[in-house]
Amino acid sequence: MSMRLRELQQYLDKFTLGQKGTAISDCPVYIETQDGHLEEIRKMEVQQNKIIGAPEPARIVFKTESIRRWKSPTYKQS
């Protein structure tokens, strides 16, 4: 099942206590690839679904920069 934006907001709220301007606000965001490398997210966009009545009216797409800087320390732990 896909992660929903609501779940991401709830997860981040645990670290920010619902306030803006906390230390986590300036953290870079990465995505772990299938081979365990981390790729930095450079852009985020909302794409609307063109199908009328679709169960998912829109989606958020994270665009990465494909530079393999690090191997994730938690690779294959989840």
Backbone torsions as a table, in degrees:
resi	resn	phi	psi	omega
1	MET	NA	140.6	-178.6
2	SER	-72.7	149.1	173.2
3	MET	-75.5	141.3	178.1
4	ARG	-102.7	153.1	179.3
5	LEU	-57.3	-36.6	177.8
6	ARG	-55.7	-42.2	-179.3
7	GLU	-67.5	-39.1	177.5
8	LEU	-64.4	-42.2	178.3
9	GLN	-61.9	-43.1	179.8
10	GLN	-65.1	-40.5	179.9
11	TYR	-64.0	-47.4	180.0
12	LEU	-66.9	-31.6	179.2
13	ASP	-61.3	-28.6	177.8
14	LYS	-62.3	-31.8	-177.9
15	PHE	-91.0	-27.7	-175.2
16	THR	-102.6	-8.6	-177.2
17	LEU	54.0	33.0	177.2
18	GLY	74.5	10.8	-177.2
19	GLN	-111.9	146.5	175.3
20	LYS	-86.0	158.8	174.8
21	GLY	82.6	19.3	176.6
22	THR	-85.6	171.8	-178.2
23	ALA	-57.5	-34.5	-178.9
24	ILE	-71.3	-18.7	-179.2
25	SER	-60.9	-29.1	-177.7
26	ASP	-101.3	9.2	178.9
27	CYS	-75.1	138.8	173.8
28	PRO	-70.1	155.7	-177.9
29	VAL	-114.0	131.8	-178.5
30	TYR	-125.7	158.4	172.1
31	ILE	-119.1	134.9	176.6
32	GLU	-84.2	126.0	-179.6
33	THR	-82.3	173.1	-178.5
34	GLN	-63.8	-25.1	178.8
35	ASP	-95.7	8.2	172.8
36	GLY	93.3	0.7	177.2
37	HIS	-83.8	157.0	178.0
38	LEU	-102.1	131.5	176.3
39	GLU	-117.8	133.0	-177.0
40	GLU	-76.6	134.6	176.3
41	ILE	-78.8	125.0	-178.4
42	ARG	-105.7	-22.4	-174.6
43	LYS	-153.6	151.2	178.0
44	MET	-136.6	136.6	178.4
45	GLU	-139.8	153.3	175.6
46	VAL	-101.3	126.0	178.1
47	GLN	-113.3	126.8	179.0
48	GLN	-86.8	143.8	177.5
49	ASN	-77.8	132.2	-177.3
50	LYS	-83.4	-10.5	-177.4
51	ILE	-87.3	120.8	180.0
52	ILE	-66.9	132.4	179.3
53	GLY	78.3	12.5	179.5
54	ALA	-64.7	145.0	-179.9
55	PRO	-65.2	-24.0	177.0
56	GLU	-117.4	99.0	-175.2
57	PRO	-68.6	-21.7	-179.4
58	ALA	-157.4	170.4	177.0
59	ARG	-147.1	154.2	174.9
60	ILE	-104.4	129.5	-177.7
61	VAL	-116.3	125.2	175.7
62	PHE	-94.4	125.5	178.8
63	LYS	-101.2	130.0	-175.9
64	THR	-107.8	163.5	169.6
65	GLU	-100.8	122.0	-172.9
66	SER	-83.2	68.4	174.8
67	ILE	-119.8	119.0	-177.2
68	ARG	-89.0	85.7	-176.0
69	ARG	-80.4	-46.2	-174.9
70	TRP	-131.6	158.5	167.3
71	LYS	-95.4	136.9	-178.4
72	SER	-67.6	131.0	178.6
73	PRO	-69.5	-16.4	-179.3
74	THR	-107.2	17.4	-177.9
75	TYR	-58.2	130.1	179.0
76	LYS	64.9	23.2	176.1
77	GLN	-98.0	-12.5	-178.5
78	SER	-114.2	NA	NA
